[in-house]
Amino acid sequence: MKHSIKITLILLVMFFAAQLIGLAVINAYSPQVVPITTETGEIQNITSYNLPYGTNPPEGIRPSYSLISIVIAFFIAILLIFILMRINAEFLFRMWFFFVVTVALGVTINAALLGIKYSSLIALALALPLAFIKIFKRNILVHNATELAIYPGIAAIFVPLLSIWTAVLLFVLISVYDMYAVWHSGIMQKMAKYQIQKVRVFAGFFVPYLGKKEAALVKSLSPSKLKKKKIKVHLGILGGGDIVFPIILAGVVFHAIGLVPALMISAGATLGLAFLFIISKRGKFYPAMPFITAGCFIALALAYLI
């Protein structure tokens, strides 16, 4: 089997695994109606998602307002990234990553510990060393293993803020941006190269591999000569946004319609990504979101028809 086919399969398996883990985490944080007593003595029912670290959504927030807030926050984050790139603030970039990774891992780990006393503190104690190794020690196994848990945690925070149709609109906007950023402005390529080469942290799956020539060269060299030889390493990468957005849509569908339609969304996203891998050429950048979005929308249409 060709190396590129192996890497494609690895990326697809990790992508689909992240989708399933995401649905499990979102299910753990399913909304519950909790009665509370107000200062006047009245009993009111509020919806709680039992999310840790103050990440529960505000009570009564409208999905349309949430969508606007998410889009604004997304573009502020992109702007902040470019500012950090411009001033070469790699340490600040790493600290930002460290904070986000720690919280996201904590949310995911806490989902598995719900019901245990001090679960959020235990989850945080487990998340901190994993985030430290990921950001500052750069272990490839830890990197990809934590990526499987980071995006489910992020998705669990955003799912309560959206309805199906605001999530659909968000997908359209993100897909349009992705096409512009990859095919027109090259923003995505610049950010990816900056993360990998300067910050040495990449938000997404990151699978290094050797081509045929490089693999044959490695086999022919002794360990002592191999240490002195520079070997070109190819990279199979998939950005974090391409992973988290399908989890968000699947989670929204899960709460609104049920598990089977949500699984259909995850399968549709994976098939859309697989189609992109089939038609893509090595060494070229492609916007993944339009293909993932197409797969998700076809799956959503089928879910409504069934």
C-alpha positions in Angstrom: 0.0 0.0 0.0 1.3 3.4 -0.9 2.4 5.7 1.9 -0.1 8.4 0.9 -3.0 5.9 1.1 -1.8 4.8 4.5 -1.7 8.4 5.7 -5.1 9.1 4.2 -6.6 6.1 6.0 -5.0 7.2 9.3 -6.4 10.7 9.0 -9.9 9.4 8.1 -9.9 7.0 11.1 -8.7 9.7 13.5 -11.3 12.2 12.0 -14.2 9.7 12.4 -13.0 8.7 15.9 -13.0 12.4 17.0 -16.6 12.6 15.7 -17.7 9.6 17.8 -15.9 10.8 20.9 -17.5 14.2 20.3 -21.0 12.7 20.3 -20.2 10.8 23.5 -18.9 13.9 25.3 -22.0 16.0 24.1 -24.3 13.2 25.3 -22.6 13.4 28.7 -23.5 17.1 28.8 -27.1 16.7 27.6 -29.3 19.5 28.9 -31.1 19.0 32.2 -34.0 21.1 33.6 -33.0 22.2 37.1 -35.4 24.0 39.5 -33.9 26.9 41.4 -35.4 29.2 44.1 -35.1 33.0 43.4 -34.6 35.7 46.0 -38.3 36.3 46.0 -38.9 32.7 46.9 -40.2 31.7 43.4 -39.2 28.4 41.9 -37.9 28.7 38.3 -36.7 26.0 36.0 -33.4 26.6 34.2 -31.6 24.5 31.6 -28.2 23.3 32.7 -25.6 21.5 30.6 -23.4 20.8 33.7 -20.3 22.0 31.8 -17.3 22.8 34.0 -15.0 25.8 34.3 -17.8 28.4 33.8 -18.5 27.3 30.2 -22.3 26.8 30.6 -24.2 28.9 28.1 -26.1 32.0 29.3 -29.7 31.2 30.1 -32.2 32.1 27.4 -29.7 33.2 24.8 -31.1 33.1 21.2 -29.3 31.0 18.6 -29.3 33.9 16.1 -27.4 36.0 18.6 -25.1 33.1 19.4 -24.3 32.7 15.7 -23.3 36.4 15.4 -21.2 36.2 18.5 -19.4 33.0 17.2 -18.7 34.6 13.8 -17.3 37.8 15.4 -15.2 35.7 17.8 -13.9 33.6 14.9 -12.7 36.6 13.0 -11.2 38.2 16.1 -9.3 35.0 16.7 -8.0 35.1 13.1 -7.0 38.7 13.5 -5.2 38.0 16.8 -3.3 35.1 15.2 -2.0 37.5 12.4 -1.0 40.1 15.0 1.0 37.4 16.9 2.5 36.2 13.7 3.5 39.8 12.7 5.2 40.5 16.0 6.8 37.0 16.2 5.1 36.4 19.6 5.7 32.6 19.5 5.6 32.3 23.3 2.3 34.1 23.6 1.0 31.9 20.9 2.1 28.8 22.8 0.5 30.1 26.0 -2.8 30.8 24.2 -2.7 27.2 22.8 -1.8 25.9 26.3 -4.9 27.6 27.9 -7.3 26.5 25.2 -6.0 22.9 25.1 -6.1 22.6 28.9 -9.7 23.8 29.1 -10.9 21.6 26.2 -9.1 18.5 27.5 -10.6 19.2 30.9 -14.1 19.4 29.5 -13.7 16.1 27.7 -12.0 14.2 30.6 -14.6 15.6 33.0 -17.4 14.1 30.8 -15.9 10.7 31.5 -15.8 11.4 35.3 -19.2 12.9 35.8 -20.7 11.6 39.0 -17.3 11.4 40.7 -16.7 14.0 43.5 -14.4 16.8 42.3 -14.5 15.5 38.8 -13.7 18.9 37.2 -10.6 19.3 39.4 -9.4 15.7 38.7 -10.0 16.4 35.0 -8.0 19.6 35.2 -5.1 17.8 37.0 -5.0 15.3 34.2 -5.3 17.9 31.4 -2.5 20.1 32.6 0.4 17.7 32.1 -1.0 16.5 28.8 -1.3 20.1 27.5 2.2 20.8 28.8 3.7 17.8 26.9 1.7 18.7 23.8 2.7 22.4 23.6 6.2 22.4 25.1 7.6 18.9 24.6 6.2 18.2 21.1 5.5 14.4 21.4 3.8 13.3 18.2 1.8 10.5 19.9 0.6 12.8 22.7 -0.2 15.5 20.1 -2.6 13.3 18.0 -4.0 11.5 21.1 -4.9 14.8 22.7 -6.3 16.2 19.4 -8.9 13.4 19.6 -10.1 14.8 22.9 -9.6 18.6 22.4 -12.3 19.1 19.7 -15.0 17.2 21.5 -14.5 19.5 24.5 -14.6 22.6 22.3 -17.7 21.3 20.5 -19.5 20.6 23.8 -19.2 24.3 24.7 -20.6 25.5 21.4 -23.4 23.0 20.8 -25.8 24.6 23.3 -25.5 28.0 21.6 -26.8 26.9 18.2 -29.9 25.5 16.5 -29.8 23.3 13.4 -30.4 26.2 11.0 -27.9 28.6 12.7 -25.4 25.7 12.6 -26.2 25.2 8.9 -25.6 28.9 8.2 -22.4 28.8 10.2 -21.2 26.0 8.0 -22.0 28.0 4.8 -20.0 31.0 6.1 -17.0 28.9 7.3 -16.9 27.1 3.9 -16.9 30.3 2.0 -14.2 31.7 4.2 -12.2 28.4 3.9 -12.3 28.6 0.1 -11.2 32.3 0.1 -8.5 31.7 2.7 -7.0 28.7 0.8 -7.6 29.4 -2.9 -7.4 33.2 -3.0 -5.5 34.8 -0.1 -3.4 31.8 1.1 -4.1 32.7 4.7 -4.5 29.1 5.8 -1.2 28.1 4.3 0.6 30.9 6.0 -1.0 30.1 9.4 -0.2 26.4 9.0 3.4 27.0 8.1 3.8 29.6 10.9 2.4 27.1 13.5 4.6 24.2 12.3 7.8 26.1 11.7 7.8 28.9 14.2 5.4 28.0 17.1 6.0 24.3 16.6 2.5 23.6 17.6 -0.2 22.7 15.1 -4.0 22.8 15.7 -5.1 19.6 14.0 -4.0 16.1 13.1 -0.3 16.0 12.2 1.1 12.8 10.7 4.7 12.8 9.4 5.8 10.1 6.9 8.6 9.3 4.5 8.2 9.0 0.8 9.5 6.0 -1.2 12.9 7.5 -1.8 13.3 8.7 1.7 12.2 5.4 3.2 14.7 3.5 1.0 17.5 5.9 2.0 16.7 5.4 5.7 16.9 1.6 5.3 20.3 1.9 3.5 22.0 4.0 6.1 23.5 2.9 9.4 22.2 4.5 12.6 25.4 6.6 13.0 25.2 8.0 9.4 21.4 8.5 9.7 21.9 11.0 12.6 24.1 13.2 10.4 21.8 12.9 7.3 19.0 15.3 6.6 15.9 13.4 5.5 12.9 15.1 3.9 9.7 14.3 5.8 6.3 14.6 4.2 3.3 15.7 6.3 -0.3 14.6 6.4 -2.3 17.4 8.1 -5.9 18.2 8.8 -6.8 21.5 10.5 -8.6 21.6 13.8 -11.5 23.6 12.3 -12.2 20.8 9.9 -12.5 18.5 12.8 -14.5 20.5 15.3 -17.3 22.0 13.1 -18.8 18.6 12.0 -18.8 17.6 15.7 -20.8 20.8 16.5 -23.4 20.1 13.8 -23.7 16.5 14.8 -24.1 17.6 18.4 -26.8 20.1 17.6 -28.6 17.5 15.5 -28.3 14.9 18.3 -30.0 17.2 20.8 -32.7 18.3 18.2 -33.5 15.0 16.3 -31.6 12.1 17.9 -28.6 9.8 17.8 -29.1 8.2 14.4 -29.3 11.5 12.5 -26.2 12.7 14.4 -24.3 9.6 13.4 -25.4 10.2 9.8 -23.9 13.7 10.0 -20.6 12.2 11.3 -20.6 9.6 8.5 -21.4 12.3 5.9 -18.6 14.5 7.1 -16.1 11.6 6.9 -17.3 10.6 3.4 -17.0 14.2 2.2 -13.4 14.4 3.6 -12.6 11.0 2.0 -13.8 12.4 -1.4 -11.5 15.3 -1.0 -8.6 13.0 -0.3 -9.4 11.0 -3.4 -9.4 13.9 -5.8 -6.5 15.9 -4.1 -3.0 16.0 -5.3 0.1 15.8 -3.1 1.8 19.0 -2.2 -1.3 21.2 -2.9 -3.5 22.8 -0.3 -7.3 22.3 -0.4 -10.1 23.8 1.6 -11.7 20.8 3.4 -14.8 22.5 4.8 -16.7 22.8 1.5 -16.4 19.0 1.0 -17.2 18.3 4.6 -20.1 20.7 4.5 -21.5 19.0 1.4 -21.3 15.6 3.1 -22.9 16.9 6.2 -25.8 18.6 4.3 -26.5 15.5 2.2 -26.6 13.5 5.5 -28.9 16.1 7.1 -31.3 16.0 4.1 -31.4 12.2 4.3 -32.0 12.4 8.1 -35.1 14.6 7.5 -36.4 12.3 4.7 -36.1 9.1 6.8 
